[in-house]
Amino acid sequence: MSDSLAGLAALRRGIVEARRTGRTLVAVRAWEPPEGDALYRARPEPSWARLWADEARRRLDGAFELAVGVPPADLRGTAAGDDRSEPAVAP
């Protein structure tokens, strides 16, 4: 999810669909370490990973602010981030 116009429209649509279906809204902001994933995996630095994850979370919160003001209180929701501990696996 991004704070682009398309990203904000997708977030608004997700809110509408979560309300309509009674499902949990999961907002995800993907990120990659500035030096690239391969270098980070070779020499991981947890303090930098936390810094980047915090920045991704701030951007996610900012996207909610731009899209709807605040995260909707009437929805179950979660924000997901990549903690860089293990590679993601498709279901």
C-alpha positions in Angstrom: 0.0 0.0 0.0 1.3 3.4 -0.8 0.1 7.0 -0.4 -0.3 7.4 -4.1 -3.8 8.3 -5.4 -4.2 4.7 -6.5 -3.0 3.4 -3.2 -5.4 5.6 -1.2 -8.2 4.6 -3.5 -7.4 0.9 -2.9 -7.3 1.5 0.9 -10.7 3.2 0.8 -12.1 0.3 -1.3 -10.6 -2.2 1.2 -12.4 -0.4 4.0 -15.7 -0.6 2.1 -15.2 -4.3 1.4 -14.2 -5.1 5.0 -17.3 -3.4 6.2 -19.5 -5.1 3.6 -18.2 -8.6 4.3 -17.4 -8.3 8.0 -13.8 -9.3 7.4 -10.6 -8.0 8.9 -8.8 -5.3 7.0 -5.1 -6.0 6.5 -3.1 -3.1 5.3 0.5 -3.9 4.1 3.4 -1.7 3.4 6.3 -3.5 1.8 9.8 -2.2 2.0 13.3 -3.1 1.2 16.5 -2.0 3.0 18.2 0.9 1.2 21.3 -1.1 0.4 19.2 -3.9 -1.0 17.9 -7.2 0.3 20.8 -9.3 -0.7 23.3 -7.2 1.2 21.0 -7.0 4.2 20.6 -10.8 4.3 24.4 -11.3 4.1 25.0 -8.8 7.0 21.8 -8.2 8.9 21.6 -5.3 11.3 18.5 -5.6 13.5 18.6 -2.0 14.7 18.5 -0.7 11.1 15.7 -3.2 10.3 13.6 -1.8 13.2 14.3 1.8 11.9 13.1 0.9 8.4 10.1 -1.0 9.8 9.1 2.0 11.9 9.4 4.3 8.9 7.1 1.9 6.9 4.6 2.0 9.8 4.7 5.8 9.9 4.0 5.8 6.1 1.1 3.3 6.6 -0.4 5.5 9.3 0.0 8.5 7.1 -1.8 6.7 4.2 -4.8 6.1 6.6 -4.8 9.7 7.6 -4.8 10.8 3.9 -7.4 8.3 2.9 -10.0 8.5 5.7 -8.6 10.7 8.5 -8.0 7.9 11.0 -8.2 4.1 11.0 -11.9 3.2 11.1 -13.0 2.3 14.7 -15.8 0.0 13.4 -13.4 -2.4 11.7 -11.2 -5.1 12.9 -7.9 -4.3 11.3 -4.2 -4.9 11.4 -1.2 -3.4 9.7 1.4 -5.9 8.5 5.0 -5.2 7.9 8.0 -7.3 6.8 10.2 -8.0 9.8 13.0 -9.2 7.5 13.5 -12.3 9.7 12.5 -14.9 7.1 11.7 -14.7 3.4 8.1 -14.5 2.6 6.4 -17.7 1.2 3.4 -17.5 -1.1 0.4 -19.6 0.2 
